[in-house]
Protein backbone atom coordinates (compact mmCIF):
# COMPACT_ATOMS: atom_id res chain seq x y z
CA UNK A 1 0.00 0.00 0.00
CA UNK A 2 1.20 3.50 -0.81
CA UNK A 3 -0.25 5.21 2.26
CA UNK A 4 -3.28 5.68 4.46
CA UNK A 5 -6.53 5.21 2.60
CA UNK A 6 -9.18 6.89 4.76
CA UNK A 7 -9.12 10.47 5.94
CA UNK A 8 -11.50 12.56 8.04
CA UNK A 9 -14.44 11.92 5.72
CA UNK A 10 -13.81 8.80 3.67
CA UNK A 11 -11.33 8.48 0.82
CA UNK A 12 -10.32 11.61 -1.10
CA UNK A 13 -7.94 12.19 -3.98
CA UNK A 14 -7.47 12.65 -7.70
CA UNK A 15 -9.29 10.06 -9.84
CA UNK A 16 -6.88 7.67 -11.54
CA UNK A 17 -4.21 8.12 -8.88
CA UNK A 18 -3.85 6.38 -5.53
CA UNK A 19 -6.11 6.03 -3.62
CA UNK A 20 -8.62 6.50 -6.44
CA UNK A 21 -6.95 4.34 -9.07
CA UNK A 22 -8.95 1.39 -10.42
CA UNK A 23 -7.01 -1.30 -8.52
CA UNK A 24 -7.35 0.43 -5.12
CA UNK A 25 -11.03 1.27 -5.64
CA UNK A 26 -11.83 -2.33 -6.59
CA UNK A 27 -9.82 -3.75 -3.72
CA UNK A 28 -11.78 -1.46 -1.39
CA UNK A 29 -15.01 -2.86 -2.85
CA UNK A 30 -13.75 -6.41 -2.32
CA UNK A 31 -12.76 -5.58 1.28
CA UNK A 32 -16.18 -4.13 1.97
CA UNK A 33 -17.86 -7.25 0.65
CA UNK A 34 -15.58 -9.35 2.89
CA UNK A 35 -16.62 -7.24 5.90
CA UNK A 36 -20.30 -7.83 5.10
CA UNK A 37 -19.69 -11.57 4.72
CA UNK A 38 -17.85 -11.70 8.04
CA UNK A 39 -20.78 -10.04 9.79
CA UNK A 40 -23.49 -12.02 8.00
CA UNK A 41 -24.95 -8.86 6.51
CA UNK A 42 -26.74 -8.64 3.15
CA UNK A 43 -24.33 -8.53 0.22
CA UNK A 44 -26.40 -5.72 -1.23
CA UNK A 45 -25.04 -2.22 -1.79
CA UNK A 46 -26.76 1.13 -2.36
CA UNK A 47 -24.41 3.16 -4.56
CA UNK A 48 -24.79 6.83 -5.56
CA UNK A 49 -22.64 9.88 -6.25
CA UNK A 50 -22.43 13.56 -6.99
CA UNK A 51 -22.15 15.43 -10.30
CA UNK A 52 -18.39 15.30 -10.93
CA UNK A 53 -17.27 14.09 -14.35
CA UNK A 54 -15.31 11.24 -12.72
CA UNK A 55 -18.14 9.92 -10.53
CA UNK A 56 -19.66 7.42 -12.97
CA UNK A 57 -16.28 5.85 -13.77
CA UNK A 58 -15.32 5.45 -10.12
CA UNK A 59 -18.77 4.01 -9.41
CA UNK A 60 -18.38 1.51 -12.25
CA UNK A 61 -15.04 0.35 -10.84
CA UNK A 62 -16.52 -0.13 -7.39
CA UNK A 63 -19.69 -1.84 -8.62
CA UNK A 64 -17.75 -4.04 -11.05
CA UNK A 65 -15.70 -5.59 -8.26
CA UNK A 66 -18.62 -5.87 -5.83
CA UNK A 67 -20.82 -7.67 -8.37
CA UNK A 68 -18.03 -9.90 -9.73
CA UNK A 69 -17.47 -11.21 -6.19
CA UNK A 70 -21.12 -12.11 -5.68
CA UNK A 71 -22.69 -8.92 -4.40
CA UNK A 72 -25.66 -6.91 -5.67
CA UNK A 73 -25.52 -3.20 -6.45
CA UNK A 74 -28.43 -0.76 -6.65
CA UNK A 75 -27.26 2.37 -8.51
CA UNK A 76 -29.07 5.49 -7.38
CA UNK A 77 -27.31 7.80 -9.83
CA UNK A 78 -26.88 11.34 -8.58
CA UNK A 79 -28.04 11.55 -4.97
CA UNK A 80 -26.96 13.63 -1.98
CA UNK A 81 -25.00 11.79 0.70
CA UNK A 82 -27.80 12.21 3.28
CA UNK A 83 -30.27 10.71 0.82
CA UNK A 84 -28.28 7.47 0.82
CA UNK A 85 -28.23 7.48 4.63
CA UNK A 86 -32.00 8.06 4.87
CA UNK A 87 -32.80 5.43 2.24
CA UNK A 88 -30.60 2.80 3.88
CA UNK A 89 -32.43 3.30 7.15
CA UNK A 90 -35.87 3.47 5.58
CA UNK A 91 -35.75 0.45 3.30
CA UNK A 92 -33.41 -1.96 5.05
CA UNK A 93 -32.07 -4.97 3.19
CA UNK A 94 -28.77 -3.27 2.36
CA UNK A 95 -25.50 -4.29 3.95
CA UNK A 96 -23.89 -0.93 3.19
CA UNK A 97 -24.05 2.24 1.16
CA UNK A 98 -21.32 3.99 -0.82
CA UNK A 99 -21.30 7.58 -2.07
CA UNK A 100 -18.82 8.70 -4.71
CA UNK A 101 -18.18 12.31 -3.75
CA UNK A 102 -15.52 14.69 -2.51
CA UNK A 103 -18.13 16.93 -0.87
CA UNK A 104 -16.93 20.56 -0.96
CA UNK A 105 -13.68 19.84 -2.85
CA UNK A 106 -13.10 21.13 -6.41
CA UNK A 107 -14.39 19.21 -9.40
CA UNK A 108 -10.99 17.69 -10.16
CA UNK A 109 -11.09 15.75 -6.89
CA UNK A 110 -13.38 12.92 -5.90
CA UNK A 111 -13.84 10.51 -3.04
CA UNK A 112 -15.58 7.49 -1.56
CA UNK A 113 -17.76 7.56 1.54
CA UNK A 114 -18.79 4.23 3.04
CA UNK A 115 -21.88 3.90 5.21
CA UNK A 116 -23.17 0.93 7.14
CA UNK A 117 -26.61 -0.50 6.53
CA UNK A 118 -27.86 1.69 9.38
CA UNK A 119 -26.94 4.83 7.42
CA UNK A 120 -24.02 5.73 9.69
CA UNK A 121 -20.52 6.24 8.29
CA UNK A 122 -18.11 3.45 9.13
CA UNK A 123 -16.11 3.88 12.33
CA UNK A 124 -12.35 4.36 12.30
CA UNK A 125 -11.98 0.77 13.48
CA UNK A 126 -14.05 -0.52 10.56
CA UNK A 127 -12.08 1.62 8.12
CA UNK A 128 -8.84 0.26 9.57
CA UNK A 129 -10.11 -3.28 8.99
CA UNK A 130 -10.83 -2.51 5.34
CA UNK A 131 -7.35 -1.06 4.94
CA UNK A 132 -5.81 -4.14 6.54
CA UNK A 133 -7.46 -6.40 3.96
CA UNK A 134 -6.73 -4.13 1.02
CA UNK A 135 -3.34 -5.48 -0.04
CA UNK A 136 -4.61 -9.05 -0.33
CA UNK A 137 -7.96 -8.20 -1.91
CA UNK A 138 -8.51 -9.37 -5.51
CA UNK A 139 -8.43 -6.97 -8.49
CA UNK A 140 -8.91 -5.94 -11.26
CA UNK A 141 -12.42 -6.60 -12.52
CA UNK A 142 -14.34 -5.28 -15.54
CA UNK A 143 -16.17 -2.02 -14.81
CA UNK A 144 -19.92 -2.40 -14.42
CA UNK A 145 -22.78 -0.10 -13.52
CA UNK A 146 -26.44 -1.19 -13.45
CA UNK A 147 -29.21 1.12 -14.71
CA UNK A 148 -29.96 4.00 -12.31
CA UNK A 149 -33.06 3.95 -10.12
CA UNK A 150 -34.61 7.44 -10.44
CA UNK A 151 -37.37 6.52 -7.98
CA UNK A 152 -34.85 6.76 -5.13
CA UNK A 153 -34.66 10.55 -5.48
CA UNK A 154 -38.45 10.71 -5.27
CA UNK A 155 -38.43 8.62 -2.11
CA UNK A 156 -35.85 10.93 -0.57
CA UNK A 157 -38.06 13.93 -1.34
CA UNK A 158 -41.02 12.17 0.29
CA UNK A 159 -38.98 11.58 3.44
CA UNK A 160 -37.96 15.25 3.58
CA UNK A 161 -41.49 16.52 3.00
CA UNK A 162 -42.78 14.26 5.78
CA UNK A 163 -40.88 16.45 8.27
CA UNK A 164 -43.00 19.49 7.34
CA UNK A 165 -46.69 20.32 7.75
CA UNK A 166 -48.48 20.26 4.37
CA UNK A 167 -47.40 23.30 2.33
CA UNK A 168 -45.26 24.22 5.34
CA UNK A 169 -43.21 26.77 3.40
CA UNK A 170 -46.15 28.32 1.56
CA UNK A 171 -45.59 31.93 0.59
CA UNK A 172 -41.86 31.99 1.22
CA UNK A 173 -39.55 33.30 -1.48
CA UNK A 174 -36.31 31.37 -1.18
CA UNK A 175 -33.04 31.52 -3.10
CA UNK A 176 -31.29 28.14 -3.07
CA UNK A 177 -27.71 27.63 -4.24
CA UNK A 178 -27.22 23.99 -5.21
CA UNK A 179 -23.44 24.34 -5.72
CA UNK A 180 -23.94 22.57 -9.08
CA UNK A 181 -23.84 19.44 -6.98
CA UNK A 182 -25.87 16.44 -5.91
CA UNK A 183 -28.92 18.41 -4.77
CA UNK A 184 -29.26 20.28 -8.07
CA UNK A 185 -32.07 18.06 -9.33
CA UNK A 186 -34.08 18.00 -6.10
CA UNK A 187 -33.88 21.45 -4.49
CA UNK A 188 -36.47 23.13 -6.71
CA UNK A 189 -38.86 20.18 -6.45
CA UNK A 190 -38.50 20.03 -2.68
CA UNK A 191 -39.09 23.70 -1.95
CA UNK A 192 -41.87 23.96 -4.54
CA UNK A 193 -43.64 20.89 -3.14
CA UNK A 194 -43.40 22.48 0.31
CA UNK A 195 -45.17 25.58 -1.02
CA UNK A 196 -42.25 27.98 -1.43
CA UNK A 197 -41.48 30.18 -4.39
CA UNK A 198 -37.96 29.03 -5.11
CA UNK A 199 -35.28 30.70 -7.17
CA UNK A 200 -32.56 28.09 -7.77
CA UNK A 201 -29.04 29.20 -8.65
CA UNK A 202 -26.03 27.05 -9.54
CA UNK A 203 -28.22 24.02 -10.21
CA UNK A 204 -26.90 23.30 -13.70
CA UNK A 205 -24.01 20.87 -13.21
CA UNK A 206 -21.81 20.05 -16.19
CA UNK A 207 -19.36 17.72 -14.46
CA UNK A 208 -16.74 20.41 -13.99
CA UNK A 209 -18.45 23.26 -12.09
CA UNK A 210 -19.37 21.68 -8.74
CA UNK A 211 -18.51 24.07 -5.86
CA UNK A 212 -17.02 26.51 -8.35
CA UNK A 213 -17.44 29.94 -6.72
CA UNK A 214 -20.82 28.90 -5.37
CA UNK A 215 -22.58 26.91 -2.65
CA UNK A 216 -21.78 26.66 1.04
CA UNK A 217 -18.17 27.69 0.50
CA UNK A 218 -19.32 31.01 -0.96
CA UNK A 219 -22.45 32.08 0.98
CA UNK A 220 -21.84 35.67 -0.11
CA UNK A 221 -23.16 34.64 -3.54
CA UNK A 222 -26.58 33.54 -2.30
CA UNK A 223 -26.63 36.50 0.13
CA UNK A 224 -26.23 38.91 -2.78
CA UNK A 225 -28.98 37.10 -4.71
CA UNK A 226 -31.33 37.31 -1.72
CA UNK A 227 -30.82 41.06 -1.50
CA UNK A 228 -31.12 41.57 -5.26
CA UNK A 229 -34.32 39.52 -5.56
CA UNK A 230 -35.73 40.77 -2.23
CA UNK A 231 -36.27 37.17 -1.21
CA UNK A 232 -37.25 36.03 2.26
CA UNK A 233 -34.30 33.70 2.81
CA UNK A 234 -31.40 31.91 1.19
CA UNK A 235 -29.84 28.47 1.48
CA UNK A 236 -26.35 27.56 0.24
CA UNK A 237 -25.68 23.82 -0.01
CA UNK A 238 -22.38 22.05 -0.55
CA UNK A 239 -21.49 19.61 -3.32
CA UNK A 240 -22.94 16.47 -1.74
CA UNK A 241 -25.77 18.17 0.13
CA UNK A 242 -24.85 17.21 3.69
CA UNK A 243 -24.53 20.75 4.99
CA UNK A 244 -26.02 24.17 4.44
CA UNK A 245 -25.34 27.79 5.25
CA UNK A 246 -28.44 29.96 5.63
CA UNK A 247 -29.03 33.63 4.90
CA UNK A 248 -31.62 36.07 6.22
CA UNK A 249 -33.64 38.34 3.95
CA UNK A 250 -31.14 41.09 4.78
CA UNK A 251 -28.30 39.01 3.41
CA UNK A 252 -26.89 38.12 6.83
CA UNK A 253 -25.11 34.76 6.87
CA UNK A 254 -25.98 32.26 9.61
CA UNK A 255 -23.40 29.56 10.22
CA UNK A 256 -23.67 26.20 11.95
CA UNK A 257 -23.20 27.69 15.41
CA UNK A 258 -26.29 29.86 14.92
CA UNK A 259 -28.21 26.79 13.78
CA UNK A 260 -27.17 24.69 16.78
CA UNK A 261 -28.37 27.33 19.25
CA UNK A 262 -31.75 27.55 17.55
CA UNK A 263 -32.11 23.78 17.29
CA UNK A 264 -31.26 23.41 20.99
CA UNK A 265 -33.94 25.90 22.02
CA UNK A 266 -36.47 24.31 19.70
CA UNK A 267 -35.91 20.76 20.94
CA UNK A 268 -35.90 21.83 24.59
CA UNK A 269 -39.17 23.65 24.10
CA UNK A 270 -40.97 20.56 22.87
CA UNK A 271 -39.53 18.16 25.40
CA UNK A 272 -37.19 16.45 22.93
CA UNK A 273 -33.96 17.38 24.67
CA UNK A 274 -33.58 14.68 27.36
CA UNK A 275 -29.87 15.34 27.88
CA UNK A 276 -28.98 19.07 28.04
CA UNK A 277 -25.90 18.54 25.89
CA UNK A 278 -24.90 19.75 22.44
CA UNK A 279 -21.91 18.36 20.56
CA UNK A 280 -19.83 20.67 18.38
CA UNK A 281 -16.29 20.54 17.04
CA UNK A 282 -13.21 22.42 18.13
CA UNK A 283 -13.99 24.95 15.38
CA UNK A 284 -17.12 26.34 17.07
CA UNK A 285 -16.85 29.80 18.57
CA UNK A 286 -16.89 30.41 22.32
CA UNK A 287 -20.08 32.47 21.87
CA UNK A 288 -22.02 29.26 21.27
CA UNK A 289 -20.71 27.77 24.50
CA UNK A 290 -21.66 30.90 26.44
CA UNK A 291 -25.14 31.07 24.92
CA UNK A 292 -25.89 27.42 25.62
CA UNK A 293 -24.43 27.65 29.12
CA UNK A 294 -26.81 30.47 30.03
CA UNK A 295 -29.65 28.09 29.29
CA UNK A 296 -28.19 25.22 31.28
CA UNK A 297 -26.93 23.34 28.23
CA UNK A 298 -23.45 21.81 28.17
CA UNK A 299 -21.31 22.03 25.04
CA UNK A 300 -19.07 19.02 24.34
CA UNK A 301 -16.34 19.47 21.75
CA UNK A 302 -14.92 16.82 19.46
CA UNK A 303 -12.64 16.54 16.45
CA UNK A 304 -13.68 17.91 13.07
CA UNK A 305 -16.01 15.76 10.98
CA UNK A 306 -19.69 14.87 11.13
CA UNK A 307 -18.81 11.24 11.90
CA UNK A 308 -16.87 12.41 14.96
CA UNK A 309 -19.87 14.57 15.93
CA UNK A 310 -22.24 11.59 15.66
CA UNK A 311 -19.96 9.31 17.65
CA UNK A 312 -19.60 11.93 20.39
CA UNK A 313 -23.39 12.33 20.43
CA UNK A 314 -23.68 8.58 20.99
CA UNK A 315 -21.17 8.63 23.85
CA UNK A 316 -22.80 11.62 25.54
CA UNK A 317 -26.41 10.57 24.96
CA UNK A 318 -26.94 13.86 23.08
CA UNK A 319 -29.65 14.31 20.47
CA UNK A 320 -28.09 17.37 18.82
CA UNK A 321 -24.71 18.08 17.31
CA UNK A 322 -23.06 19.80 14.40
CA UNK A 323 -20.26 21.85 12.97
CA UNK A 324 -19.76 25.55 12.38
CA UNK A 325 -19.39 24.72 8.68
CA UNK A 326 -23.10 23.89 8.49
CA UNK A 327 -23.50 20.22 9.40
CA UNK A 328 -26.40 19.74 11.82
CA UNK A 329 -27.45 16.32 13.15
CA UNK A 330 -30.66 15.84 15.11
CA UNK A 331 -30.83 12.24 16.32
CA UNK A 332 -34.62 12.30 16.31
CA UNK A 333 -34.60 12.55 12.51
CA UNK A 334 -31.21 11.53 11.09
CA UNK A 335 -27.80 10.06 11.80
CA UNK A 336 -25.88 12.40 9.51
CA UNK A 337 -25.95 15.99 8.33
CA UNK A 338 -28.56 16.96 5.72
CA UNK A 339 -28.46 20.42 4.18
CA UNK A 340 -32.10 20.36 3.05
CA UNK A 341 -33.35 19.16 6.45
CA UNK A 342 -31.17 21.87 8.06
CA UNK A 343 -33.40 24.58 6.61
CA UNK A 344 -35.40 24.62 9.86
CA UNK A 345 -35.74 22.53 13.00
CA UNK A 346 -38.99 20.54 13.38
CA UNK A 347 -40.28 22.71 16.19
CA UNK A 348 -43.16 22.21 18.58
CA UNK A 349 -43.93 23.48 22.06
CA UNK A 350 -41.25 26.13 21.63
CA UNK A 351 -41.15 28.83 24.32
CA UNK A 352 -41.62 31.91 22.13
CA UNK A 353 -39.45 34.09 24.38
CA UNK A 354 -36.44 31.99 23.42
CA UNK A 355 -36.90 32.19 19.71
CA UNK A 356 -33.59 33.58 18.51
CA UNK A 357 -29.97 34.11 19.42
CA UNK A 358 -29.58 37.16 21.60
CA UNK A 359 -33.19 37.13 22.72
CA UNK A 360 -34.21 36.34 26.27
CA UNK A 361 -31.29 34.45 27.68
CA UNK A 362 -29.43 34.79 24.39
CA UNK A 363 -25.74 34.81 23.73
CA UNK A 364 -23.24 37.53 24.39
CA UNK A 365 -21.49 39.24 21.51
CA UNK A 366 -18.08 37.58 21.71
CA UNK A 367 -15.38 38.33 19.17
CA UNK A 368 -14.85 35.79 16.41
CA UNK A 369 -11.48 34.18 16.75
CA UNK A 370 -9.72 30.89 17.24
CA UNK A 371 -11.92 27.92 18.05
CA UNK A 372 -13.30 27.99 21.55
CA UNK A 373 -11.91 31.37 22.64
CA UNK A 374 -12.35 35.04 21.98
CA UNK A 375 -10.25 36.32 19.10
CA UNK A 376 -8.00 39.34 19.08
CA UNK A 377 -8.42 42.14 16.60
CA UNK A 378 -11.51 40.62 15.00
CA UNK A 379 -14.91 42.19 14.42
CA UNK A 380 -17.60 41.46 17.05
CA UNK A 381 -19.98 38.69 16.12
CA UNK A 382 -22.80 41.21 15.96
CA UNK A 383 -21.13 42.50 12.83
CA UNK A 384 -19.46 39.35 11.55
CA UNK A 385 -22.62 37.26 11.35
CA UNK A 386 -21.85 34.67 14.01
CA UNK A 387 -23.79 33.58 17.08
CA UNK A 388 -24.70 36.41 19.41
CA UNK A 389 -24.71 40.14 18.91
CA UNK A 390 -27.72 42.10 17.79
CA UNK A 391 -29.67 44.73 19.64
CA UNK A 392 -29.09 45.04 23.42
CA UNK A 393 -31.74 43.18 25.35
CA UNK A 394 -34.63 45.18 26.61
CA UNK A 395 -34.00 48.27 24.44
CA UNK A 396 -36.76 49.36 22.08
CA UNK A 397 -36.41 48.54 18.44
CA UNK A 398 -36.85 50.94 15.56
CA UNK A 399 -39.29 50.49 12.72
CA UNK A 400 -38.30 48.81 9.49
CA UNK A 401 -38.81 45.80 7.33
CA UNK A 402 -37.92 43.39 10.13
CA UNK A 403 -35.95 40.17 10.28
CA UNK A 404 -37.77 36.92 10.82
CA UNK A 405 -35.86 34.30 12.75
CA UNK A 406 -37.95 31.19 12.78
CA UNK A 407 -36.32 27.92 13.51
CA UNK A 408 -33.53 29.23 11.37
CA UNK A 409 -35.12 31.82 9.15
CA UNK A 410 -38.65 33.16 9.09
CA UNK A 411 -41.01 35.06 6.86
CA UNK A 412 -40.09 38.73 6.80
CA UNK A 413 -43.62 39.67 5.78
CA UNK A 414 -44.95 38.91 9.24
CA UNK A 415 -42.81 41.67 10.71
CA UNK A 416 -43.41 44.04 7.83
CA UNK A 417 -47.15 43.55 8.00
CA UNK A 418 -47.36 44.51 11.65
CA UNK A 419 -44.58 47.12 11.48
CA UNK A 420 -42.90 48.74 14.44
CA UNK A 421 -40.96 46.71 16.97
CA UNK A 422 -40.21 43.05 16.72
CA UNK A 423 -42.37 40.30 18.09
CA UNK A 424 -42.50 36.54 18.17
CA UNK A 425 -45.16 34.78 16.16
CA UNK A 426 -46.05 31.13 16.51
CA UNK A 427 -48.57 28.61 15.31
CA UNK A 428 -49.53 25.19 16.54
CA UNK A 429 -51.24 22.17 15.11
CA UNK A 430 -50.54 18.56 14.34
CA UNK A 431 -48.56 16.78 11.66
CA UNK A 432 -47.84 13.12 11.04
CA UNK A 433 -44.51 11.88 12.28
CA UNK A 434 -42.02 10.63 9.67
CA UNK A 435 -42.39 6.99 8.71
CA UNK A 436 -45.30 4.86 7.60
CA UNK A 437 -48.29 5.04 9.90
CA UNK A 438 -46.61 7.52 12.22
CA UNK A 439 -48.94 9.07 14.80
CA UNK A 440 -49.92 12.74 14.61
CA UNK A 441 -47.57 14.81 16.76
CA UNK A 442 -47.90 18.46 17.76
CA UNK A 443 -45.80 21.05 16.05
CA UNK A 444 -45.23 24.71 16.64
CA UNK A 445 -43.93 27.04 13.96
CA UNK A 446 -42.36 30.12 15.47
CA UNK A 447 -40.42 33.12 14.35
CA UNK A 448 -38.42 35.90 15.93
CA UNK A 449 -39.48 39.14 14.38
CA UNK A 450 -37.15 42.02 15.02
CA UNK A 451 -36.29 45.22 13.20
CA UNK A 452 -33.06 46.80 12.08
CA UNK A 453 -31.49 49.43 14.27
CA UNK A 454 -29.29 52.20 12.95
CA UNK A 455 -26.47 49.77 12.21
CA UNK A 456 -27.31 48.07 8.89
CA UNK A 457 -25.02 45.15 9.70
CA UNK A 458 -26.78 44.33 12.97
CA UNK A 459 -29.84 42.14 13.13
CA UNK A 460 -32.04 43.15 16.01
CA UNK A 461 -32.45 40.40 18.57
CA UNK A 462 -34.20 41.99 21.50
CA UNK A 463 -36.62 40.81 24.19
CA UNK A 464 -40.07 41.27 22.68
CA UNK A 465 -43.65 40.29 23.27
CA UNK A 466 -45.32 37.27 21.68
CA UNK A 467 -48.69 36.27 20.36
CA UNK A 468 -50.19 33.28 18.59
CA UNK A 469 -51.21 32.96 14.97
CA UNK A 470 -52.52 30.18 12.75
CA UNK A 471 -50.29 27.73 10.86
CA UNK A 472 -51.21 29.53 7.64
CA UNK A 473 -50.02 32.89 8.97
CA UNK A 474 -46.70 31.72 10.35
CA UNK A 475 -44.86 30.59 7.24
CA UNK A 476 -41.52 29.72 8.69
CA UNK A 477 -38.29 28.34 7.39
PyMOL commands that set and color helices and strands:
alter all, ss='L'
color gray80, all
select helices_A, chain A and resi 22-38+55-68+81-91+124-134+151-161+187-193+215-229+256-269+286-294+306-316+341-343+352-354+381-384+412-418
alter helices_A, ss='H'
color red, helices_A
select strands_A, chain A and resi 11-14+44-49+72-78+96-100+109-116+173-177+197-201+233-237+244-248+253-254+277-281+298-302+320-322+328-330+403-405+423-432+440-450+466-469
alter strands_A, ss='S'
color yellow, strands_A
deselect
rebuild
show_as cartoon
